[in-house]
Amino acid sequence: MKKRITIILLSFTLVLVAVGMVVSVVAAGGIVGHIGDVNKMATTDQTFAVTGAPTISLQDHNGTITVTRGAENSVVVHATKRAATDDLLAKLQVNIQQDGNRITIDTTGDNFSGFGFFGHNGMMVDYQIQVPAHADLGPIRSSNGRIHITGIAGQFDLSTSNGIITAQDVDGTVSAQTANGRVSVTGGRGMLRLNSSNGIVEVQNVQATGLDLSTSNGRVSFTGSLAPGSKNSVETSNGTVSMVLPPDSALTVDLRSGNGSVNVGFLVTANGQNKRNAVQGVINRPDADLTVHTGNGSITLIKQGT
């Protein structure tokens, strides 16, 4: 009996010690500028002359990256540094190098290894970049931040670990990948390679010259058109797929769901499976391929305007 009481008292003591340590750490965080607050700020602006279509590459860790259309023959970089303290702000460095039409932007000092909840260290750099109408972006990398591009044409290589990627009214090849977040493209035309591990993938009003859309956990939606001769693949492990295409679309289709239904609003001439969870065949006189697979979720392919 005494032994049991001793064990209980010892366990209670350890709990009190652990609670005390947490309170002390949080209190210390409050002393050092309130953990997560980024009250200190500094900005930097640089303009670079270019000829033709420039190539922009950027490495960031915590912050938002926005790229928009600006004046021809110039690239403007506006960087906003934010940190919890003056010392942390001084550690943040924005390094920009130009080699002809290639501009490389690198963020350093934001990988501070001090204490922070959930990896947040109270340091970030937001970028607003203006480029000519034609510009290549890549690679554009962020660990914990949003990436948004709008109104330009080129080749785009975009990735973030924890954040949203959006592209609006862009022409060209868009390769975008995020581990945790949404990937969205609205307007424009081109080849789309979009992937999210945990998030939705959505495309609206795009003239696609090819699709490679995938997510592990989330829905996939597409509204637009598929170019003649294009190869198009859509896949999700856990989620629904919705495709809305012009009535005159001409496709070879392979639509299969592991645990879900397949609903097609087009007349399909079957040349394979044609059942509740699988449809294989042709629509009109096919000049493009469409493959849609989902593990757990329904597939819907319907005509625009219905």
KEZARO-921831 format. One record per residue (C-alpha): residue in one letter; x, y, z. Coordinates in steps of 0.1 Angstrom, whole numbers, padded with zeros to 4 digits, always signed. Layout:
<recs>
AXYZ...
</recs>
This chain:
<recs>
M+0000+0000+0000K+0028+0024+0009K+0046+0016-0023R+0014+0024-0043I+0010+0058-0025T+0047+0066-0032I+0043+0059-0070I+0012+0081-0071L+0029+0109-0053L+0059+0107-0076S+0037+0107-0107F+0019+0138-0094T+0051+0155-0087L+0064+0149-0123V+0032+0163-0137L+0036+0195-0117V+0072+0198-0128A+0062+0194-0165V+0034+0220-0161G+0059+0244-0145M+0083+0239-0174V+0056+0247-0199V+0045+0278-0180S+0081+0290-0177V+0088+0285-0214V+0056+0303-0225A+0064+0331-0201A+0099+0333-0215G+0084+0335-0250G+0062+0364-0239I+0093+0382-0227V+0111+0377-0260G+0086+0396-0281H+0055+0374-0278I+0061+0342-0297G+0048+0344-0333D+0044+0382-0333V+0062+0400-0361N+0060+0436-0351K+0094+0446-0365M+0095+0454-0402A+0119+0466-0429T+0115+0468-0467T+0138+0467-0497D+0132+0476-0533Q+0153+0468-0564T+0147+0473-0601F+0166+0453-0628A+0168+0461-0665V+0162+0431-0688T+0158+0424-0725G+0133+0398-0737A+0117+0373-0713P+0136+0371-0680T+0139+0340-0657I+0132+0345-0621S+0141+0320-0594L+0133+0325-0557Q+0140+0306-0524D+0119+0317-0494H+0109+0299-0462N+0082+0319-0444G+0062+0344-0464T+0040+0352-0493I+0053+0353-0529T+0032+0374-0554V+0043+0378-0590T+0023+0401-0613R+0026+0417-0647G+0045+0450-0647A+0065+0471-0672E+0084+0456-0701N+0122+0453-0699S+0123+0455-0661V+0119+0434-0630V+0109+0451-0598V+0114+0432-0565H+0097+0446-0534A+0106+0426-0502T+0091+0431-0468K+0110+0416-0439R+0092+0409-0407A+0104+0396-0373A+0096+0395-0337T+0127+0414-0325D+0153+0438-0339D+0180+0411-0336L+0159+0386-0356L+0151+0413-0382A+0188+0420-0386K+0194+0383-0393L+0171+0383-0423Q+0188+0389-0456V+0175+0393-0491N+0202+0384-0516I+0195+0392-0553Q+0218+0385-0582Q+0214+0392-0619D+0232+0374-0647G+0218+0387-0680N+0181+0379-0680R+0183+0356-0651I+0175+0370-0616T+0181+0348-0586I+0166+0358-0552D+0176+0340-0520T+0163+0345-0485T+0188+0338-0457G+0186+0341-0419D+0150+0329-0416N+0160+0294-0405F+0167+0306-0370S+0168+0276-0347G+0156+0293-0315F+0124+0283-0297G+0091+0286-0315F+0057+0268-0314F+0051+0245-0343G+0082+0256-0361H+0072+0293-0362N+0102+0314-0354G+0087+0348-0359M+0107+0356-0390M+0094+0359-0426V+0099+0378-0459D+0070+0386-0482Y+0079+0393-0519Q+0060+0413-0544I+0076+0410-0578Q+0066+0427-0611V+0078+0412-0644P+0072+0417-0681A+0043+0401-0699H+0065+0372-0708A+0086+0357-0680D+0097+0323-0668L+0094+0316-0631G+0114+0288-0617P+0121+0275-0594I+0099+0294-0570R+0102+0277-0536S+0086+0284-0502S+0085+0262-0471N+0056+0279-0453G+0039+0304-0475R+0015+0312-0502I+0025+0316-0539H+0003+0337-0563I+0010+0346-0599T-0012+0365-0623G-0014+0380-0658I+0018+0366-0674A+0029+0341-0699G+0058+0316-0696Q+0070+0285-0679F+0062+0283-0642D+0078+0259-0616L+0061+0266-0582S+0062+0247-0549T+0055+0252-0512S+0054+0227-0484N+0026+0243-0464G+0006+0268-0483I-0018+0277-0511I-0007+0281-0548T-0029+0301-0571A-0024+0312-0607Q-0048+0335-0626D-0049+0344-0663V-0016+0328-0671D-0005+0313-0704G+0021+0285-0706T+0031+0254-0686V+0022+0255-0649S+0039+0230-0626A+0027+0235-0591Q+0030+0213-0560T+0021+0217-0523A+0021+0192-0495N-0006+0208-0475G-0028+0233-0493R-0050+0241-0523V-0037+0244-0558S-0059+0266-0581V-0056+0279-0616T-0082+0303-0630G-0083+0315-0666G-0056+0313-0693R-0043+0284-0713G-0015+0259-0713M-0003+0226-0699L-0011+0221-0662R+0008+0198-0638L-0008+0204-0604N-0004+0183-0573S-0014+0184-0536S-0008+0158-0510N-0035+0171-0487G-0057+0196-0504I-0080+0203-0533V-0070+0209-0569E-0092+0231-0589V-0091+0246-0625Q-0116+0270-0638N-0121+0284-0673V-0088+0272-0687Q-0080+0261-0723A-0058+0231-0714T-0032+0217-0738G-0027+0189-0714L-0036+0179-0678D-0018+0161-0650L-0039+0168-0619S-0035+0148-0587T-0041+0148-0550S-0039+0122-0523N-0067+0136-0500G-0090+0161-0516R-0113+0167-0545V-0103+0177-0581S-0125+0199-0603F-0119+0211-0639T-0140+0235-0660G-0127+0244-0694S-0116+0227-0726L-0091+0200-0737A-0070+0207-0768P-0071+0183-0797G-0043+0158-0794S-0038+0164-0757K-0032+0137-0730N-0051+0144-0698S-0048+0126-0665V-0067+0132-0633E-0063+0112-0601T-0072+0114-0564S-0069+0087-0537N-0097+0101-0515G-0120+0126-0531T-0144+0133-0559V-0136+0144-0594S-0158+0168-0614M-0151+0176-0650V-0172+0202-0670L-0163+0203-0708P-0178+0218-0740P-0206+0198-0756D-0185+0192-0787S-0156+0176-0768A-0142+0146-0787L-0124+0122-0763T-0113+0087-0756V-0122+0082-0719D-0111+0058-0692L-0131+0067-0660R-0128+0044-0630S-0136+0047-0593G-0127+0021-0567N-0155+0030-0543G-0179+0054-0560S-0200+0060-0590V-0191+0073-0625N-0217+0097-0640V-0213+0109-0676G-0235+0135-0693F-0221+0127-0728L-0231+0099-0751V-0203+0073-0748T-0197+0046-0773A-0183+0018-0751N-0152-0001-0760G-0145-0015-0726Q-0161-0014-0692N-0195+0004-0689K-0208-0001-0654R-0216+0019-0622N-0180+0026-0612A-0162+0024-0646V-0168+0038-0681Q-0144+0032-0710G-0152+0044-0745V-0152+0073-0769I-0171+0105-0771N-0178+0119-0806R-0148+0114-0829P-0120+0113-0803D-0089+0135-0808A-0078+0137-0771D-0074+0113-0742L-0089+0116-0707T-0081+0093-0679V-0097+0098-0645H-0091+0075-0615T-0102+0078-0579G-0099+0054-0550N-0127+0066-0528G-0151+0091-0545S-0174+0097-0574I-0165+0109-0609T-0187+0133-0628L-0182+0143-0665I-0208+0166-0678K-0214+0192-0706Q-0210+0229-0700G-0244+0246-0697T-0262+0216-0682
</recs>
